[in-house]
Amino acid sequence: MNKLKDRLYHKIQEHRVRTTKLLKDHGDKVIDQVTVSQLIGGMRGIKSLVTDISYLDPYEGIRYRGYTLPEVLKKLPKAEGAEMPFVEGLYYLLLTGEIPSLEEVSRVRVMFRNRRVIPRYVWQVIDSFPSESHPMAIFSAAVMSLQRESHFNIKYKRGMSKMDYWDSTFEDATNLLAKMPLIAAYIYNKLYHPEKGHRYPDPSLDFGANFAYMIGKDKPYDDVSRMYFIIHADHESGNVSAHTGHLVASSLSDVYYSTSAMINGLAGPLHGLANQEVLRWLQGLRDQMNGRLPSEEEMKKYVWDTLNSGQVIPGYGHAVLRKTDPRYTVQREFCLKHMPDDELFKYVDALYKVVPDILREQGKAKNPWPNVDAQSGVVQWHYGVTQFDFYTVLFAIGRAFGVLSNIIWDRALGYPLERPKSITTEMLEKMVQSEPSLVNTN
Ligand code: CMX
């Protein structure tokens, strides 16, 4: 067994006892109540999932394994001269809850490097897509096509103990994670730089630096990649992409099916695709201004026009957060250091000054503050990744770390098939009439 897997197994054995005890001693304890508005309103806030990989506090933002993002970025080992840590170290942290040493990260790097081989049929699947296809559709299909490589499926068919599900899931997850940047880079080069062709990975480079190399970007884009993959990795289990991955995997579909489904959920404009929408919306403003920076009044008018036409302001608001997203702040600080004079960055910064007040005045959004997507496209644009429909693919690579770490743990702890109960509107109407306490909105 490799060192990471060894450590993970140790953690799993410790944790199984806790889950078993909770179920055995407290299985009937009530944790939450459900209101009618939650039932009709997308299940907002109902405590109905368990994960130890990350926790999202509405005011503080995300913590991975108890660490805030600034702590994660500070504590995880870095390459010499790098500003951002190795993404491989994040995988170790998400899986085990421990900050790895440089040596432990080196071992994970070798493990990823040895799994970078992509079967030829994956390139053929990508090549068969029309060039106008959205990169998220191509990415999802390419991941899906790898399904025949699943170790979990082979072992399941042969007959495998439930206690061992996590092991082959770990193998599948690690294989897929190692391959995702290569697939994404191939899609990028094919769609946007066909004249340059495919670039093979550089075995000397880490996850983030190799991705930068494969899409032809110089420093500091290696740090941009690392930052991007790390900050997008997880946002606890209820968001659409994480929940989709978990749900699909709960039927014992393998990680290829689950990750492809996760990518499809992320591709919606209310979720990961918002990073592309922000850029599209900002371009609209820039076009109206003929390239000059708008005055505060002009900016306010653009925001109000968007709202009055019934559209949302992309990159603002959140289902859980009630303050500025720390993922926005991490990127903003990177921008202030590396690109303070960037024109788009100035637009985004100017928007930060006007949008929250307008959303408050409109009175609909519960959270008027920016989320991660308000800032991330600007960083990519600055370093020449101007094809904004590609941004969500980058988000998906990062998100796969959290989703796959969760699926490994789901299997380790024997989480069952997910199956909430639904009722009809008529039943609901009858229930609220006969049981007034059910409509208590406290
Ligand atoms: N602009 C305009 N209206 C907004 C808004 C925004 N940025 N954010 C919320 N609202 C509106 C909602 O559309 C809703 O309106 P209705 O009552 O007419 O349906 C109302 O305010 C209440 O919504 P909420 O409870 O504050 O927010 P939700 O939990 O329903 O939705 C989210 C959260 C993110 C979908 C929403 O804020 C939004 O659409 N934001 C813009 C898209 C975006 O940036 N998405 C990315 C989120 C991060 C990510 O997942 O990547």
Residues whose N, C-alpha, C, O or C-beta is under 5 A from the ligand:
A	BS01	CMX	P269 L270 H271 G272 A274 Q311 V312 I313 P314 G315 Y316 G317 H318 A319 K364 A365 K366 N367 N371 D373
